[in-house]
């Protein structure tokens, strides 16, 4: 996998491993040739060759070892295994995903080591296996690339996927607290795993800010991830590409750098989970270091004094994530909660860089901007 400017190696996610296994098995069924690697298209359009382990292929099982690059994630080197065979919808369990791949139907079933989603508000459906939406999209995209579903006669296939020691690995994550039980989640926004050295990442942010400044840019856009930045680019189609800077969990450092470089107009694009962390003044927001501060969210909900007419579920105070809590309220009530948190977040930003004019772009989970809020004084 490619290397970062600081010689840190990029890796690939468990979601990318899922696509690799599914496509390699499909290719094996078509060609009867033992695959050593498989070309996969990632959700950002890049293509990469992923190496495979085929020791159990005689049993119809193919394996892959996740390579997280120079990222400290606990699933680095985890072994995922899969099998693919013709099936029928009668064999599908209620926890399975039923996916359309061209003219074919794919039952996506977890056999071991993958958790079950037991709460609302995650990127996997309540009551289903913890296989997030983007890995499922990536799997369907790649299977179609390799020809699944292209025959006029529709067929039903079943892909069984498992993770060795997944239940033990999950104990090193926040899965249980978030409502994913019994194993890890199959994750990935694009399929890539970016190296996560703190110093290297902060220096990259600094270089990006300086680059934008050198091009006479007075307005930069910080985004927490790929989806947030993609939304921001649509919102600001007139801004140059170099003005959009991914900051991951380094909100505090990013604002300090902007202050040092004299950037006076800053947009921050994020989703509800990060917004709640910003509102609670978290300088660094990585999940392994800072859990979601739901006490602030609950306090904000109480202060707004909602009635039963504003709620879809009275049990919001038992929620384990921001997203799950929001699901307990009507769309209008959700917006009120988020706008109140956004005001607190903007105050936090200004406490770091008081001279800047801030825009906060709150993105929803489907990729659209819910609202924008502003603070500070607009500079001429």
C-alpha positions in Angstrom: 0.0 0.0 0.0 1.1 3.6 -0.6 3.2 5.6 1.9 2.4 8.9 3.6 4.7 11.9 3.3 6.3 10.9 6.6 6.9 7.3 5.4 3.8 5.9 7.1 2.1 3.2 5.1 -1.5 3.2 4.2 -3.5 0.1 4.7 -7.0 -1.2 4.0 -10.1 -1.7 6.1 -12.0 -4.8 7.1 -14.6 -3.6 4.6 -12.0 -3.8 1.8 -11.2 -7.3 3.0 -14.9 -8.2 2.6 -14.9 -7.1 -1.0 -11.6 -8.9 -1.7 -12.9 -12.2 -0.4 -16.3 -12.0 -2.2 -14.7 -11.1 -5.5 -11.9 -13.7 -5.3 -14.4 -16.4 -4.4 -16.6 -15.4 -7.3 -13.6 -15.4 -9.7 -12.6 -18.8 -8.4 -16.1 -20.2 -9.0 -15.9 -18.9 -12.6 -12.3 -19.8 -13.5 -11.4 -22.6 -11.0 -8.0 -20.9 -10.6 -6.4 -20.4 -7.1 -6.3 -16.7 -6.5 -3.1 -15.2 -5.0 -4.4 -11.6 -5.0 -7.4 -9.7 -6.3 -7.9 -6.2 -7.8 -10.4 -4.2 -5.8 -11.9 -0.8 -6.6 -12.2 1.4 -3.6 -15.0 3.9 -3.0 -12.8 6.8 -4.0 -12.2 5.2 -7.4 -8.6 3.9 -6.6 -7.7 0.4 -7.4 -5.4 -1.9 -5.4 -4.2 -5.5 -5.5 -5.0 -7.2 -2.1 -3.1 -10.4 -1.3 -5.1 -13.5 -0.2 -4.6 -16.6 1.9 -5.9 -19.7 0.0 -4.9 -22.5 2.4 -8.5 -23.6 3.0 -9.7 -23.2 -0.6 -10.1 -26.9 -0.9 -12.8 -26.6 1.7 -14.5 -23.7 -0.2 -13.0 -21.1 2.2 -10.8 -18.2 1.3 -9.0 -16.0 3.8 -7.3 -12.6 3.9 -5.2 -11.0 6.6 -6.1 -7.3 7.1 -3.2 -5.0 6.6 -3.9 -1.7 8.4 -0.7 -0.1 7.4 0.9 2.0 10.1 -2.4 2.4 11.9 -2.7 1.2 15.5 -6.2 -0.3 15.0 -6.8 -3.5 17.0 -7.9 -5.3 13.9 -4.6 -5.0 12.2 -3.5 -8.5 11.1 -6.9 -10.0 11.8 -7.8 -12.9 9.5 -11.1 -12.8 7.8 -12.5 -15.9 6.1 -15.4 -16.4 3.6 -17.2 -18.9 1.5 -19.6 -18.3 -1.5 -22.2 -20.7 -2.8 -25.6 -20.8 -4.5 -28.5 -20.6 -2.0 -32.2 -19.6 -1.7 -33.9 -16.8 0.2 -35.4 -19.5 2.5 -31.9 -19.9 3.9 -31.6 -16.3 4.9 -31.7 -15.4 8.6 -33.3 -12.2 9.9 -29.8 -10.9 10.8 -28.6 -11.2 7.2 -28.4 -8.5 4.6 -30.2 -9.1 1.3 -28.3 -7.3 -1.4 -29.1 -6.7 -5.1 -26.1 -7.3 -7.4 -27.2 -6.7 -11.0 -29.8 -9.4 -11.7 -28.6 -11.5 -8.8 -29.4 -11.5 -5.1 -26.7 -11.9 -2.5 -27.4 -13.1 1.1 -24.6 -11.6 3.3 -24.3 -13.7 6.4 -21.8 -13.6 9.3 -20.6 -16.9 10.7 -18.3 -15.9 13.6 -16.4 -13.0 15.0 -18.7 -10.2 13.6 -21.0 -8.4 16.0 -24.8 -8.0 15.9 -26.1 -4.4 15.9 -28.7 -4.1 18.8 -29.3 -0.4 18.7 -30.4 2.3 16.3 -28.2 5.1 15.0 -25.2 3.1 13.7 -24.1 2.6 10.1 -25.5 -0.9 10.3 -29.1 -1.7 10.8 -30.6 -2.6 14.2 -31.0 -6.4 14.4 -28.5 -7.0 11.5 -24.9 -8.0 11.4 -22.4 -5.1 12.1 -21.4 -4.7 8.5 -21.5 -1.0 7.8 -23.2 0.5 4.8 -20.1 1.5 2.8 -18.5 -1.9 3.0 -21.8 -3.3 1.6 -21.8 -0.8 -1.2 -18.1 -1.6 -2.0 -18.9 -5.3 -2.1 -21.8 -4.9 -4.5 -19.7 -2.5 -6.7 -16.9 -4.9 -7.0 -18.9 -8.0 -7.5 -20.7 -6.3 -10.4 -17.3 -5.4 -11.8 -16.4 -9.1 -11.8 -19.6 -10.0 -13.6 -22.0 -11.1 -10.8 -25.6 -10.3 -11.8 -24.8 -9.9 -15.5 -26.6 -13.1 -16.6 -30.2 -12.7 -17.8 -31.1 -15.6 -15.5 -31.2 -14.2 -11.9 -29.5 -16.4 -9.2 -29.3 -16.3 -5.5 -25.9 -16.5 -3.8 -24.8 -16.6 -0.2 -21.6 -15.1 1.1 -20.6 -16.2 4.6 -18.0 -14.0 6.3 -16.2 -14.4 9.6 -13.3 -13.0 11.6 -10.9 -15.2 13.6 -11.0 -14.1 17.3 -13.4 -11.4 16.5 -15.2 -11.5 19.8 -11.9 -11.0 21.7 -10.8 -8.2 19.3 -14.1 -6.5 20.0 -13.3 -6.2 23.7 -10.6 -3.6 22.7 -13.2 -1.4 21.0 -16.3 0.6 22.1 -18.6 -1.9 20.3 -20.3 -3.2 23.4 -21.1 0.3 24.7 -22.4 1.4 21.3 -24.7 -1.7 21.0 -22.7 -4.1 18.8 -22.4 -7.4 20.6 -20.5 -10.6 19.9 -17.7 -9.4 17.6 -16.1 -6.6 15.7 -17.7 -4.4 13.0 -16.9 -4.5 9.3 -15.9 -0.9 8.7 -14.6 1.5 6.2 -15.6 4.8 4.5 -13.6 4.3 1.3 -11.7 1.1 2.1 -8.4 2.8 2.9 -6.9 3.0 6.3 -4.8 6.1 6.6 -1.7 6.1 8.9 -2.5 7.7 12.2 0.7 9.1 13.6 -0.3 12.2 15.6 2.8 14.2 14.9 2.8 13.3 11.2 -0.9 14.0 10.8 -0.7 17.4 12.6 2.3 18.4 10.4 0.3 17.4 7.3 -2.6 19.7 8.4 0.0 22.5 8.9 1.4 22.0 5.4 -2.1 22.0 3.9 -3.0 25.3 5.7 0.2 26.9 4.6 -0.4 25.8 1.0 -3.9 27.3 1.0 -2.5 30.5 2.5 0.3 30.7 -0.1 -2.4 30.6 -2.8 -4.0 33.7 -1.3 -6.8 31.8 0.3 -8.4 33.5 3.3 -11.1 30.9 3.8 -10.3 27.3 4.6 -12.6 24.3 5.2 -11.8 21.7 7.9 -13.6 18.4 7.5 -13.6 15.5 10.0 -13.8 12.8 7.3 -14.4 11.9 3.7 -18.2 12.4 3.8 -18.0 15.7 5.6 -15.5 17.1 3.1 -17.5 15.8 0.2 -20.5 17.7 1.4 -18.5 20.8 2.0 -17.1 20.8 -1.5 -20.7 20.8 -2.9 -21.6 23.6 -0.5 -18.5 25.7 -1.6 -18.1 24.8 -5.3 -16.1 28.0 -5.9 -13.3 27.2 -3.4 -10.1 25.6 -4.7 -9.4 22.0 -3.9 -6.5 22.9 -1.6 -8.8 24.8 0.7 -10.5 21.6 1.9 -8.4 20.0 4.6 -9.1 16.7 6.4 -8.4 17.0 10.1 -9.7 13.7 11.5 -9.7 14.0 15.3 -7.4 17.0 15.5 -9.9 19.9 15.8 -7.9 21.8 18.5 -4.6 21.6 16.8 -6.1 22.5 13.5 -7.6 25.7 14.9 -4.4 26.6 16.6 -2.5 26.2 13.3 -5.1 28.3 11.5 -4.6 31.0 14.2 -0.8 30.8 13.8 -1.1 31.2 10.0 -3.5 34.1 10.3 -6.5 32.4 8.6 -9.5 34.5 9.4 -12.4 32.6 7.9 -12.8 28.9 8.8 -15.6 26.4 8.0 -15.8 23.2 10.0 -17.9 20.4 8.4 -18.8 17.5 10.8 -21.6 15.1 11.8 -23.5 14.9 15.0 -21.1 12.7 16.9 -18.2 15.0 16.4 -20.4 18.1 17.0 -21.3 16.8 20.5 -17.6 16.4 21.2 -16.8 19.9 20.0 -19.7 21.3 22.1 -18.1 19.6 25.2 -14.8 21.3 24.3 -12.8 18.2 23.4 -9.5 19.3 21.9 -8.8 15.8 20.5 -11.7 13.6 19.7 -10.5 10.1 18.9 -12.9 7.4 20.3 -10.2 5.5 22.1 -9.3 8.6 24.1 -12.5 10.5 24.4 -15.9 8.7 24.6 -19.0 10.6 23.5 -20.0 13.0 26.2 -23.7 12.1 26.3 -24.2 13.9 29.6 -23.9 17.2 27.7 -26.4 16.0 25.1 -28.8 14.8 27.7 -28.5 18.1 29.6 -29.2 20.0 26.3 -32.3 17.9 25.6 -33.6 18.6 29.1 -33.0 22.4 28.8 -35.0 22.5 25.6 -38.0 21.1 27.4 -39.5 18.9 24.8 -42.9 17.4 25.2 -44.1 13.9 24.2 -45.2 15.4 20.8 -41.6 16.0 20.0 -40.5 12.4 20.7 -40.7 9.2 18.8 -39.3 7.2 21.7 -39.3 8.1 25.4 -36.2 6.1 26.1 -33.6 8.6 24.7 -31.9 8.8 28.1 -30.8 5.2 27.8 -29.1 5.9 24.4 -25.4 4.9 24.0 -24.6 7.2 21.1 -25.5 10.6 19.9 -27.1 9.1 16.8 -29.3 6.7 18.8 -30.5 9.5 21.1 -31.4 11.7 18.1 -33.6 8.9 16.7 -35.9 9.4 19.7 -37.0 12.8 18.4 -38.9 14.3 15.6 -36.9 15.9 12.7 -37.7 19.4 14.0 -36.7 18.5 17.6 -33.4 17.0 16.3 -32.6 20.2 14.5 -33.2 22.2 17.7 -30.9 20.0 19.7 -28.2 20.1 17.1 -28.4 23.9 16.6 -28.0 24.3 20.4 -24.9 22.1 20.4 -23.6 23.9 17.4 -23.7 27.2 19.3 -21.6 25.7 22.0 -19.2 24.2 19.5 -18.7 27.6 17.8 -18.0 29.2 21.2 -15.3 26.5 21.7 -13.8 27.3 18.3 -13.7 31.0 19.2 -12.0 30.3 22.5 -9.1 28.9 20.5 -9.1 31.4 17.6 -11.1 34.5 18.7 -10.2 36.6 15.6 -11.7 34.1 13.1 -15.1 34.1 11.5 -16.5 30.6 11.8 -19.1 28.6 9.7 -20.2 25.3 11.1 -21.7 22.9 8.5 -23.7 20.1 10.2 -23.9 17.1 7.9 -26.5 14.3 8.3 -25.8 10.6 8.0 -27.0 10.4 4.4 -24.6 13.0 3.0 -26.5 16.3 3.0 -26.0 19.5 5.0 -28.7 20.0 7.6 -27.9 23.5 8.4 -25.0 26.1 8.8 -24.4 28.3 11.7 -21.9 31.2 12.0 -20.1 33.1 14.7 -17.5 35.9 15.0 -17.1 39.0 12.9 -16.9 38.7 9.1 -13.6 40.2 7.8 -13.5 42.4 4.8 
